[in-house]
Amino acid sequence: MENRLRRAGLRATRPRVLVFNLLENHGGHRSVDEIVHLLRQSGNHLPRMTVYNVVSDLLASGLIMRADAGPGRALYEAGGNWHHHFVCQRCESIIDIPCVVGEKPCLEAGAQAGTVEEAQVIFRGVCNVCKARGG
């Protein structure tokens, strides 16, 4: 974990190691409040502002990604391949949807608009679990 932080140009501080390790090992899409809560459950108390700062550093370095799930929902996940998200409108779960591995979605070869740094596609509907429950 420390080596990955250093390779990304970050010092391996305790807060960075804790937050990055949590996102890598717990998986899923986590809000800052969830990160703070999960860290506290494991006996690691970090101030909320510290977690915000760490998340900002990890985002800027490309080690984590922001999962856009709609207005007011900043969620974060361990970085990896580009993918889309499916958001269930009933249970609000977020499911990763694969796209062309490693490619930024909806980008035509030779596009001259500028350099794409981030792109996200969000599908909304009813997930299979909710559908099986009669939805």
N, C-alpha and C positions, 0 to 999 in steps of 0.2 A: 504494500500500500504506500509506504513512504517513498519507495523508488518511483512509483507512478506519479506521485505528486511532484517530486523533484524533476522528473523528465518533462513534466508539463510546465516547468518554470516556477513552481511554488515551493515555499519552505514547508517541510512536513511538521507543522505545529500540531499540538494535541487536538485542538478543535477541528482542524482540517482532516486529520486522520480519523477521528471519531465520526464525523458527518459522512465522509466519503465511504468509510467502511460500512456504516449503516445502510447507505443507499445501495452499495454493491451487494451486501448480504441479505437485506430484507426484500429487495426487488420492489416492483410495483411503482406507483406514482404517489409521492409523499408531499404534503404541505409542510411549511416550516413548523407549524404547530405540531404536526404529527412527528416530525423529526425531534423536536424538543421533548415531546412526551415519551417517545421510544428511547431516547437517550437517558431520560430520568428513570425509566423503568429498569434500565441496565446499570443504574447507579452513577451515571455521568451527567452532572448538572451543568449545562451551558446556558448562559443568558440568551434570550430570544434574539437580541440584536447581534450577538456573536454568531448565531446560526445564520441569520440573514447575510452577514458579511462573508461567512464561509461559503454559503451557497452562491453568492455573487462571484467570489473568486473562482470557485469550481466551474461555474457557467462560463466565465470569461476564458478559462483555460481549456474548455472543451471536454472536461472530464465528466460532466453531467449535462443533462438536457432538460429544458423546460417543456413540460407536457401541457399544451394549451387545451384546457377542457371547457373553456367558456369564460364569460365575464366573472371576475372576482375569484377565480380559482387558479392560483399559481401552484402548480404541482411540479415536482422534480423527480428525475429518475437517473440512474447510472447511465452514462454515455455508452453508445454502441453504434449499431447501424441505424441509418435513417429508417423510420417507420411511421405509419399513420396511427390514428387512434379511433376507436369506436367507443362512444359514450352512451351508456344505457340511460334512457330518459325516465326509467322507473326507479332503479336502484342506484343510479349514478356511478356504477362501476366503470372503469376505464380499461379497455382491452387493447393491447398492441396488435396492429394489423401489419403484416409484412408488406414491403414494397420491393422494388428492385434493390437488391442488397447493395448498400453503400451509396446509392444514388439519391440525390435530392429530388423529391417528386415534382411533377409538372414543369420540368425544365427542358426546353427544346435545345438540342445541340446547336451551338452557335448563337444563342440568345445574346443580344447586344445591350440589354437594359442595364446591366451592371453585374457586380459579383454577388451571387446569392449566398448569404451566410446562414439562413435558416428558412425552412419551409415546412408547414404542417397542414395535413388534411385531417379533418375531423368528421367522422361518420356518426350520425345520431340515429338511434332507434331503440329497439327492445332486444336485450341480450337473450341468449338461449336459455339461461337459468330462469329469468322472469317469464319467458315465453312458455317454458315447461310448467310453470306454476299457474298457468291459465291466462297469461296475458297476451 
